[in-house]
Amino acid sequence: MNNPVTGHGCQRGFTLLEVLLAVMILGLSITAILYQFQVALRAGSKSREQSVAVMHAREKLEELKIQKEFTESSESGSFDDGYEWETRVTPYSHSEEDEDTYESLKHETFELQAIVTWGNDEREKQVELTTLKTVRKKKWD
């Protein structure tokens, strides 16, 4: 029989090489897992920025859509959270063949644009939303 106190006989345990190999595998695994967390956090941050920008652009479009009268115009400003906005209202151009038809109608169409930008000058990002709005012509009111 082997005496566990004196250590004579067959010993069971890990060699230094096996321990180093296990630590190396564990270290590589933890590094890969932490890298995946970093990638996921970065993607989440970009997604949040994009969502906030779309929300701001929709807000500006809704403000434009509730107006009763439209003229060609452009406005800009910034939100408290660092996003900047610009809105544009332009008459919608129909094809030349249809222009005579649209001229005789009681309504006219405007293109409404909301552009939201954010980020630093080096990598500025932008979201642009566009819609059309039909309103009654002033001469028919």
C-alpha positions in Angstrom: 0.0 0.0 0.0 1.0 3.5 -0.6 1.5 5.8 2.3 -0.1 9.2 1.5 2.0 11.0 4.2 5.4 9.9 2.9 4.5 10.0 -0.7 6.0 6.6 -1.6 4.4 4.6 -4.3 2.2 5.8 -7.2 1.2 9.4 -6.9 -1.9 10.8 -8.5 -2.2 14.5 -9.4 -1.5 17.0 -12.1 1.9 17.8 -13.6 3.0 21.4 -13.9 2.6 21.2 -17.7 -1.0 20.0 -17.3 -1.8 22.9 -14.9 -0.2 25.4 -17.2 -2.1 24.1 -20.2 -5.4 24.2 -18.3 -4.7 27.8 -17.2 -3.8 28.8 -20.8 -7.1 27.3 -22.1 -9.1 29.0 -19.4 -7.4 32.4 -20.1 -8.1 32.1 -23.9 -11.7 31.2 -23.2 -12.2 34.1 -20.8 -10.6 36.5 -23.3 -12.9 35.3 -26.1 -16.0 35.6 -23.9 -15.0 39.2 -22.8 -14.4 40.1 -26.4 -17.9 39.0 -27.3 -19.3 41.1 -24.5 -17.4 44.1 -25.8 -18.8 43.6 -29.3 -22.3 43.2 -28.0 -22.0 46.4 -25.9 -20.7 48.3 -28.9 -23.6 47.0 -31.1 -26.1 47.9 -28.4 -24.7 51.4 -28.1 -24.9 52.0 -31.9 -28.4 50.6 -32.0 -29.5 52.9 -29.2 -28.0 55.9 -31.0 -29.7 55.0 -34.2 -33.1 54.5 -32.4 -32.8 57.9 -30.7 -32.0 59.6 -34.0 -35.0 58.0 -35.7 -37.2 59.0 -32.8 -36.1 62.6 -33.1 -36.6 62.6 -36.9 -40.1 61.2 -36.5 -40.8 63.9 -33.9 -39.8 66.6 -36.3 -41.8 65.1 -39.1 -44.9 65.0 -36.9 -44.4 68.6 -36.0 -44.3 69.5 -39.7 -47.3 67.3 -40.6 -49.7 69.1 -38.2 -49.1 72.5 -39.9 -52.1 73.8 -41.9 -50.2 75.9 -44.4 -46.9 75.1 -46.2 -44.3 77.1 -48.0 -40.9 76.2 -49.1 -38.7 76.4 -46.0 -35.8 75.0 -44.0 -35.1 75.1 -40.3 -32.4 73.6 -38.0 -31.5 73.3 -34.4 -30.3 70.8 -31.8 -31.7 68.6 -29.1 -30.5 68.6 -25.5 -28.9 65.2 -25.9 -26.4 66.3 -28.6 -28.3 65.4 -31.7 -28.8 68.1 -34.4 -31.8 68.4 -36.7 -32.8 70.0 -39.9 -36.2 70.1 -41.6 -37.0 71.0 -45.1 -40.3 71.6 -46.8 -40.3 71.7 -50.6 -43.0 71.5 -53.2 -43.2 68.0 -54.6 -42.4 67.9 -58.4 -44.6 65.8 -60.5 -43.6 64.5 -63.9 -43.9 67.0 -66.7 -46.7 65.0 -68.3 -48.8 65.2 -65.1 -48.0 68.8 -64.2 -51.1 70.2 -66.1 -53.3 67.7 -64.4 -52.0 68.6 -60.9 -52.2 72.3 -61.6 -56.0 72.2 -62.0 -56.5 70.3 -58.7 -57.5 72.0 -55.4 -54.7 70.3 -53.5 -50.9 70.5 -53.7 -48.2 68.1 -52.4 -45.2 69.0 -50.4 -42.2 66.9 -49.5 -41.3 67.0 -45.8 -37.8 66.0 -44.7 -36.3 65.5 -41.3 -32.5 65.0 -41.0 -30.9 64.2 -37.7 -27.1 64.0 -37.3 -24.9 63.0 -34.4 -21.3 62.0 -33.6 -18.0 63.7 -33.9 -16.8 65.5 -37.1 -14.6 62.6 -38.0 -17.4 60.0 -38.1 -20.7 61.9 -38.2 -23.8 59.8 -38.6 -27.1 60.8 -40.1 -30.7 59.6 -40.3 -33.1 61.1 -42.9 -36.8 60.6 -43.0 -39.0 61.8 -45.8 -42.8 61.9 -46.4 -45.3 63.6 -48.6 -48.2 65.8 -47.4 -51.1 67.0 -49.5 -52.8 70.3 -48.5 -55.5 72.4 -49.9 -54.2 75.2 -52.2 -54.6 78.7 -50.8 -56.5 79.9 -53.8 -59.3 77.3 -53.1 -59.8 78.2 -49.4 
